């Protein structure tokens, strides 16, 4: 296949940046995750605010009273999230630097447990997995009771509330779950399923029917650590027949020995005697301090005066905003401070205030700085800081981030723009991560997606492994496997059959990258059970009916990624779950052979061959043609939903890589689908494939580019990498989806979106070193622009399925010769190492490198 001939912008200049962005500024693994917006404003406490404040409870926005025009924003560097915003006010330049202060290394590393015991005493009793959404003003109970009954943890739209109680192995406890249904919920509206380890499950709990609305209610369960792992799992989900799809929980008490009466627990008198207590609607957060250094520069030849102001938005009316000395108290846990204090505080509307700082007079050419601090969550109060002290705090923050223990050294790229995005992607992944049950949990983002999604998480965990953080990735795998159901499936989202295949690929991929057969054997029975689920699913429901389109494939399942098909009139059979089920099954066959489980491999191979053959026959039946005449396969069988051809084709790209379902070079199905996708491209990316009908799913770029790499379109893959890069914002991060420049401001998803971060890292790595089957391909998609005289491209101890790879391609000072250094253990599983020199060498072609541990090759440029 020939690559696209159109020339793209092969430099990083953010020419397709989204219209609005936000930057995560917290420490790695921090429980408090504030962000700084495009205009330099701080956002705190996501999920508690209104749509007008982007769902943040507190927004603190610096400006000057005389008004400003926004000029731009960037970061100190990809590794340092000191956010620099540039404004101008009629001849006065306004520069803002926003950052999280580092009072000490101990404070930076401090993690507050997420459980309160005995009022203000805090211990590590149990953790929510993942962090739920919190609703502070859920209900006003109709009787005197503990404050915990007013707020809730909310599992939204079918999400699970999952808590882990840490105990000694095999210990038993009395677990009490506290509920208070919202005021407008009636009997029969919400049914909750409760599963507590060691206790009989409680199905279909209807709190409104049991107790009435706005009335506290307790469920008491005798729990026990049955498997001896030192953890009692507590899970709550909505029942399958529940009209309301949100599950909630107000509080958890845990008791040893005699338990207080229900009346005493509800009244709040049992909190101090409980061995653990959690107000689930409150997330205790660590004490933190943030700084905003404002520099005003007069560029005119006349004296000027400017008045710094802070707009404060979003707080509920029950939380005070008031002046207290040199500080403004914003609710119960946030303070805004400055030397000399604030001259006035004006109520400008519902939940809106304007704090005015004393005017600053500037002589011609003069610059002055003012330092403002934001203290959070009980941060020890001291006097406000001077501008010189503020500069010192900024420098300390820069030093902290430049020496942070993050895995930056694996990937070295001479293109500074690409390297900055790689570094920022690494930092954002670890900033969005949380500590759960004492273990790291990789989360997609800090707001809407602050949890582990099976598909996003699989690629995040692969990326963590590639970056040399295998043990931390393994913790995420253990967490992922904890969601397996009795039938072998993984359905964090209902009828997401593909999750079983995704888990199979994620676990086996990790085992191959770490060369750890013992790890794989440890979970082999769980993985085999997931294979059984896929095999059985092929004969269930309509998939067992020879008259149905999906016969011997899968029953209709949720597609995601651009198509909602779970409404009754849209429940059509589709290929997205088929693709990933095939991928998972193929991964398990290869792994069985790797482990020497030849009988299982042979048995599964028969299933796979029949499954793939059935898919091929159905695909031939369902082929359609786009407006340009390209033959393509719609995601929905028989094109039953009449979607545009490119919609939700993400799983097709995954079927090419990492799935490797289509290994023939000239596969007509693959060629046609890729041609169809290519024909839609806008701003260098596939258009209209995601949730925004007229939008761009930014990191779909990586799915598509990986497919291009596998199908000998390296130049187009390089162009797509730069298209991907240039849809990042100047803060070096991506929104999940956005519209093309000038076409609107619609947006979807989190920011930073760390599946995008992971995909950018994966794509950069695989352009240089791509494993395909039992072959390792080097420089298959190497941009010629990366070959800079005196510079080197490096992958340092990069995990591959064949062992750790050390790769260096160094260009001599004249730029005439590139010297390739390769070091990798010789393994029998690697049949070939293939060096590609097309597109960047004066002697283009492919050559097979002899399998030896250390190799050095000179290549003319």
Order of alpha helices (4+ residues) and beta strands (2+ residues): beta-beta-beta-beta-beta-beta-beta-alpha-beta-beta-beta-beta-beta-beta-beta-alpha-beta-beta-beta-beta-alpha-beta-beta-beta-beta-beta-beta-beta-beta-beta-beta-beta-alpha-beta-alpha-beta-beta-alpha-alpha-alpha-alpha-alpha-alpha-alpha-beta-beta-alpha-alpha-beta-alpha-alpha-beta-beta-alpha-beta-beta-beta-beta-beta-beta-beta-beta
